[in-house]
Amino acid sequence: AMIMAAGTGGYRVIRAMKRAARALGFDRVEAVISVNNITCSFHKGELFRTIVVNRDNPAVDASRIEALENLSHHMGSSYTAEELHRELDQIEQRVGKRWPVWVQALAAGLACSGFAVLNHYPFLEAVVVALAAAVGQIVRHSCARRHLNQLGTTAMAAVVASLMYLFMAKGLAMVGIIDSPTFTTGYVASVLFLIPGFPLFSSLLDLSRFDLFSGLSRLCYATTVICTATMAATAVSLITGLQPLPPDPATPNLLWYLEATGATIVGIAGFAILFNSSRRMAITATTIGTVANMVRLVCAEAGLHPQFAAFIGALVVGLLGALLTKRISIPRITITVPASVVMIPGTAIYRTVYYLNSGDIDSGVGTAASASLSILAIGAGLVVARMLTDPDWTFGRHIDLHKNVDDR
């Protein structure tokens, strides 16, 4: 239940459970796992017990995923329930939020500003995006701390971030700092910190194994959060007149690629902090994600289809992630997901709902199809990389509870 609540996929949850069951001396474990629910039966001889566990408000905590995975890998061949409870209590108490609220707000702002630069918005607009997103993250944290419904929290954060962007843009226009009539189109970048990258990509990984219950529940959760954020931002745009029109992309040159590299670094690092990653995780994710995203951008500029370029970028993330996690012993998902989130066409997702609400069905459907295909391509790249580097995943090898060896 603890590792499920930390946001990892069903595959890692069941394997951690089976390692623990093996150490405790069970003969068999059967489990059905969703995004916030586990139904499991434990067998020992002729005895069995069935337990149902539910956790409200799914979240992401990369540090807790790491701690729980390390525990499951090092339990040995004999463990008592008391020892396991003691270890879990220590993780519960020791592994908390690594980053204070102001750092999380700064991370959200930098992540969204990185998206703005990668989407060819001007530098000054990226600064406004960063400030608006930071305020939105503070609102999200405040609402979550008061246990507001998660969708209500998402909607509030999206509305506040969009309005803050509008107010700051209008203020800069009033004092004469800006005069571009299209300056207010970049507000969609200020709400990209709400994109649920972890459940989105973990759902695709689970579906690739035909773990339909876990995969579909996570996909539904991610889709619901995305729809809530997009509808809230769209409502603001319809009331205020904001139009999320895409900027005119400049012809990439050396300077732009340098800017894109910097934007990728701050974007990935920002999302890693929002996922409560450690410094080691954030640095590793930033390293492989920057390399992969630049490969993606170069491939796209060379004429490769954007979706295929996204696939190649995610494949690079998965391969480099497999190589590095073996050396530094951290769960692969804690670095591959933050490294891949920066490739999500977030602004296109928000423009889709705006187009549909405006009656521009052709643009809405086309934008939605393009964004969906890009997300699927990223997921496919991660899946192929996993198949190439993880024989247990590829060949569906199960953990044998009768073997007294650590399964890694």
C-alpha positions as a printed Julia matrix, in Angstrom:
408×3 Matrix{Float64}:
   0.0     0.0     0.0
   2.87    2.38    0.75
   4.62    1.85   -2.57
   1.3     2.07   -4.44
   0.54    5.37   -2.72
   3.99    6.62   -3.78
   2.83    6.5    -7.4
   4.77    3.67   -9.01
   3.28    1.25  -11.53
   1.52   -2.02  -10.81
   4.52   -4.06  -11.99
   6.77   -2.7    -9.27
   4.05   -2.98   -6.63
   3.41   -6.68   -7.19
   7.11   -7.56   -7.39
   7.82   -5.74   -4.12
   4.9    -7.59   -2.51
   6.2   -10.95   -3.75
   9.71  -10.31   -2.47
   8.24   -9.51    0.94
   5.96  -12.55    0.8
   8.92  -14.78   -0.05
  10.92  -13.46    2.9
   7.95  -13.97    5.24
   7.5   -17.56    4.11
   4.29  -17.43    2.06
   3.67  -19.97   -0.69
   1.73  -17.8    -3.11
   0.48  -14.24   -3.57
  -2.32  -13.13   -5.87
  -3.06   -9.43   -6.24
  -5.09   -7.03   -8.33
  -3.67   -3.51   -8.24
  -5.09   -0.19   -9.37
  -3.99    3.39   -8.92
  -5.31    3.55   -5.34
  -6.55    0.06   -4.44
  -5.07   -3.4    -3.83
  -7.03   -6.64   -3.48
  -4.68   -9.45   -2.52
  -4.7   -13.02   -1.21
  -1.78  -14.62    0.64
  -1.44  -18.4     0.81
   0.55  -20.55    3.22
  -0.23  -24.23    3.08
  -3.99  -24.61    3.27
  -4.43  -21.23    4.95
  -5.1   -18.0     3.1
  -6.2   -14.47    3.82
  -7.68  -11.91    1.45
  -7.15   -8.21    2.16
  -8.45   -5.07    0.44
  -6.49   -1.85    0.91
  -7.52    1.56   -0.37
  -5.6     4.84   -0.4
  -7.26    8.12   -1.31
  -5.67   10.91   -3.33
  -2.9     9.26   -5.38
   0.39   11.14   -5.28
   3.99   10.8    -6.44
   6.97   10.39   -4.11
  10.11    9.19   -5.88
  12.16    9.11   -2.68
   9.68    6.78   -0.99
   9.63    4.54   -4.07
  13.4     4.24   -3.8
  13.34    3.47   -0.08
  10.61    0.83   -0.38
  12.23   -0.83   -3.4
  15.57   -0.98   -1.61
  13.86   -2.6     1.37
  12.17   -5.22   -0.81
  15.48   -6.05   -2.51
  17.4    -6.51    0.74
  14.99   -8.46    2.91
  16.97  -11.69    2.55
  15.5   -15.17    2.76
  14.01  -14.96    6.25
  12.13  -12.08    7.77
   9.52  -11.69   10.49
   6.41   -9.56   10.35
   7.69   -7.5    13.28
  10.95   -6.73   11.45
   9.06   -5.72    8.32
   6.71   -3.46   10.27
   9.67   -1.84   12.01
  11.42   -1.16    8.69
   8.23    0.28    7.17
   7.67    2.49   10.2
  11.19    3.86    9.82
  10.58    4.66    6.14
   7.28    6.31    7.04
   9.01    8.53    9.57
  12.35    9.1     7.82
  11.39    9.56    4.17
   9.28   12.69    3.92
   9.16   15.75    1.74
  12.7    16.68    0.76
  11.94   20.14   -0.54
  10.24   23.07    1.2
   7.24   24.79   -0.34
   9.22   27.68   -1.78
  11.62   25.28   -3.54
   8.67   23.36   -5.01
   7.13   26.63   -6.2
  10.44   27.65   -7.79
  10.71   24.19   -9.39
   7.21   24.46  -10.88
   8.03   27.9   -12.26
  11.31   26.79  -13.81
   9.72   23.65  -15.27
   6.97   25.64  -16.96
   9.36   28.32  -18.18
  11.47   25.56  -19.7
   8.39   24.33  -21.56
   7.75   27.9   -22.74
  11.24   28.21  -24.23
  11.01   24.81  -25.88
   7.71   25.9   -27.42
   9.41   29.01  -28.88
   7.85   31.59  -26.57
   9.95   34.75  -25.99
  12.24   34.96  -22.97
  10.18   37.66  -21.21
   7.08   35.55  -21.65
   8.91   32.58  -20.11
   9.67   34.73  -17.06
   6.0    35.6   -16.65
   5.14   31.91  -17.07
   7.6    31.01  -14.28
   6.09   33.5   -11.84
   2.5    32.45  -12.63
   3.31   28.75  -12.29
   5.09   29.32   -8.98
   1.98   30.99   -7.56
  -0.17   28.18   -8.93
   2.03   25.57   -7.2
   1.7    27.42   -3.88
  -2.08   27.35   -4.29
  -1.98   23.64   -5.1
   0.12   22.91   -2.01
  -2.18   25.02    0.18
  -5.32   23.27   -1.09
  -3.76   19.8    -0.76
  -2.67   20.53    2.81
  -6.3    21.35    3.64
  -7.38   18.05    2.04
  -9.4    19.66   -0.72
 -10.63   17.21   -3.36
  -7.74   16.53   -5.73
  -9.63   17.62   -8.84
 -10.75   20.77   -7.04
  -7.14   21.42   -6.1
  -6.06   20.97   -9.73
  -8.77   23.33  -10.98
  -7.92   25.99   -8.4
  -4.22   25.86   -9.25
  -4.95   26.11  -12.99
  -7.29   29.07  -12.56
  -4.91   30.97  -10.29
  -1.88   30.34  -12.53
  -3.82   31.48  -15.64
  -5.13   34.63  -13.94
  -1.7    35.48  -12.53
  -0.25   35.21  -16.01
  -2.97   37.5   -17.37
  -2.55   40.11  -14.64
   1.23   40.24  -14.98
   1.02   40.43  -18.79
  -1.5    43.26  -18.61
   0.61   45.05  -16.02
   3.72   44.87  -18.21
   1.69   46.14  -21.15
   0.36   49.1   -19.11
   3.86   50.27  -18.17
   5.05   49.89  -21.73
   7.48   47.02  -21.24
   5.66   44.89  -23.8
   3.45   45.79  -26.71
   2.92   42.47  -28.47
  -0.78   41.65  -28.92
   0.02   37.94  -28.8
   1.83   38.08  -25.47
  -1.14   36.65  -23.6
  -1.18   33.48  -25.71
   1.47   31.75  -23.6
  -0.64   31.31  -20.49
  -1.05   27.61  -21.31
   2.61   27.08  -20.42
   1.97   28.37  -16.88
  -0.27   25.41  -16.03
   1.94   22.62  -17.37
   3.17   21.74  -13.86
  -0.22   20.05  -13.42
   0.49   17.41  -16.09
   0.47   14.01  -14.24
   3.53   12.53  -15.92
   4.11    9.67  -13.47
   0.67    8.0   -13.7
   0.5     8.74  -17.41
   3.68    6.89  -18.34
   3.37    4.16  -15.7
  -0.08    3.39  -17.11
   1.38    2.88  -20.58
   4.08    0.62  -19.15
   1.48   -1.47  -17.32
  -0.72   -1.7   -20.42
   2.23   -2.97  -22.43
   2.27   -5.98  -20.1
  -1.52   -6.41  -20.44
  -1.92   -5.46  -16.8
  -5.19   -3.89  -17.82
  -6.65   -3.19  -14.38
  -3.62   -1.24  -13.17
  -2.91    0.38  -16.54
  -6.46    1.51  -17.29
  -7.07    2.83  -13.77
  -3.89    4.91  -13.92
  -4.7     6.11  -17.42
  -8.2     7.14  -16.32
  -6.75    8.97  -13.34
  -4.18   10.82  -15.47
  -6.78   11.67  -18.11
  -9.2    12.99  -15.48
  -6.55   15.26  -13.98
  -5.52   16.53  -17.43
  -9.15   17.21  -18.41
  -9.75   19.07  -15.14
  -6.71   21.29  -15.62
  -7.47   21.98  -19.28
 -11.13   22.77  -18.63
 -10.23   25.15  -15.8
  -7.65   26.97  -17.93
 -10.07   27.05  -20.87
 -12.81   28.56  -18.71
 -10.43   31.37  -17.8
  -9.56   31.92  -21.46
 -13.23   32.08  -22.51
 -14.03   34.63  -19.8
 -10.95   36.81  -20.21
 -10.31   36.47  -23.94
  -6.96   34.72  -23.62
  -6.11   32.75  -26.75
  -3.57   29.93  -26.54
  -2.38   30.32  -30.12
   0.98   28.71  -30.9
   3.87   31.13  -31.46
   5.68   31.32  -34.76
   8.63   28.95  -34.37
  11.94   30.54  -35.18
  14.39   28.74  -37.42
  16.59   26.7   -35.04
  20.2    27.81  -34.93
  23.09   27.22  -32.55
  21.86   29.87  -30.12
  18.38   28.35  -29.97
  19.78   24.87  -29.36
  21.8    26.27  -26.47
  18.64   27.89  -25.1
  16.75   24.61  -25.58
  19.47   22.75  -23.69
  19.17   25.12  -20.75
  15.37   24.97  -20.88
  15.46   21.17  -20.88
  17.78   21.09  -17.88
  15.61   23.39  -15.74
  12.42   21.7   -16.94
  13.51   18.19  -15.97
  15.08   19.33  -12.71
  11.88   21.19  -11.83
   9.67   18.16  -12.39
  12.1    15.93  -10.49
  11.77   18.19   -7.46
   7.96   18.18   -7.79
   8.16   14.37   -7.74
  10.14   14.59   -4.45
  13.27   13.18   -6.05
  16.61   13.22   -4.28
  19.49   15.31   -5.63
  21.02   12.15   -7.09
  17.79   11.28   -8.9
  17.34   14.84  -10.17
  20.89   15.05  -11.51
  20.66   11.65  -13.19
  17.26   12.38  -14.73
  18.45   15.78  -15.94
  21.54   14.28  -17.55
  19.8    11.56  -19.54
  16.73   13.68  -20.27
  18.77   16.54  -21.71
  20.68   14.22  -24.02
  17.48   12.5   -25.14
  15.49   15.69  -25.69
  18.24   17.26  -27.75
  18.36   14.1   -29.86
  14.6    14.44  -30.31
  14.82   18.09  -31.34
  17.64   17.44  -33.8
  15.73   14.52  -35.33
  12.61   16.64  -35.72
  14.58   19.48  -37.31
  16.19   16.99  -39.7
  12.75   16.2   -41.1
  11.82   13.17  -39.02
   8.13   12.93  -38.11
   7.57   14.52  -34.65
   6.05   11.34  -33.23
   8.96    9.2   -34.42
  11.39   11.77  -33.04
   9.59   11.52  -29.69
   9.89    7.72  -29.84
  13.64    7.96  -30.41
  14.02   10.45  -27.58
  12.14    8.2   -25.14
  14.14    5.19  -26.33
  17.35    7.06  -25.5
  15.92    7.9   -22.06
  15.1     4.25  -21.39
  18.45    2.9   -22.57
  20.51    5.46  -20.69
  18.28    5.02  -17.64
  18.89    1.26  -17.66
  22.65    1.81  -17.92
  22.9     4.37  -15.13
  20.46    2.84  -12.64
  22.5    -0.35  -12.58
  25.51    1.68  -11.52
  23.86    3.87   -8.89
  21.13    1.47   -7.67
  18.0     3.6    -7.91
  14.64    2.54   -9.39
  14.58    3.19  -13.11
  11.12    4.76  -13.09
  12.27    7.52  -10.72
  14.58    8.95  -13.38
  13.02    7.91  -16.71
   9.66    9.55  -16.02
  11.03   13.01  -15.05
  13.39   12.78  -18.02
  10.48   12.05  -20.38
   7.92   14.54  -19.08
   9.67   17.42  -20.84
   8.81   15.77  -24.18
   5.05   15.85  -23.55
   3.28   18.3   -25.92
   1.61   20.04  -23.01
   0.63   23.27  -24.72
  -1.04   21.29  -27.5
  -3.17   19.46  -24.91
  -4.49   22.75  -23.55
  -5.06   24.18  -27.01
  -7.17   21.15  -27.9
  -9.89   21.96  -25.38
  -9.8    25.64  -26.3
 -10.34   24.83  -29.98
 -13.19   22.45  -29.2
 -14.94   24.96  -26.93
 -14.5    27.63  -29.58
 -16.21   25.46  -32.19
 -13.04   24.9   -34.22
 -13.55   21.16  -34.36
 -11.01   20.49  -37.11
  -8.18   22.21  -35.23
  -9.25   20.6   -31.95
  -9.36   17.07  -33.31
  -6.12   17.5   -35.23
  -4.29   18.91  -32.23
  -5.67   16.19  -29.95
  -4.61   13.45  -32.36
  -1.11   14.87  -32.71
  -0.65   15.25  -28.94
  -2.02   11.75  -28.23
   0.25   10.16  -30.8
   3.26   11.93  -29.33
   2.42   10.67  -25.83
   1.93    7.14  -27.15
   5.25    7.39  -29.0
   7.04    8.4   -25.79
   5.44    5.5   -23.96
   6.41    3.13  -26.79
  10.02    4.28  -26.59
  10.14    3.57  -22.85
   8.53    0.16  -23.37
  10.97   -0.87  -26.12
  13.92    0.24  -24.01
  12.59   -1.81  -21.11
  12.21   -4.87  -23.33
  15.77   -4.5   -24.59
  17.32   -4.18  -21.14
  15.14   -6.15  -18.7
  14.79   -9.91  -19.44
  12.36  -10.4   -16.53
  10.04   -7.79  -18.09
  10.5    -9.07  -21.64
   9.92  -12.75  -20.92
   7.38  -12.29  -18.14
   9.46  -14.07  -15.5
   7.68  -14.25  -12.19
   9.25  -14.19   -8.76
   9.46  -17.71   -7.35
   8.48  -17.53   -3.68
  10.27  -20.81   -2.98
  13.71  -19.49   -3.97
  15.74  -18.08   -1.12
  17.57  -15.52   -3.23
  17.08  -11.81   -3.75
  15.25  -10.94   -6.92
  16.68   -7.81   -8.45
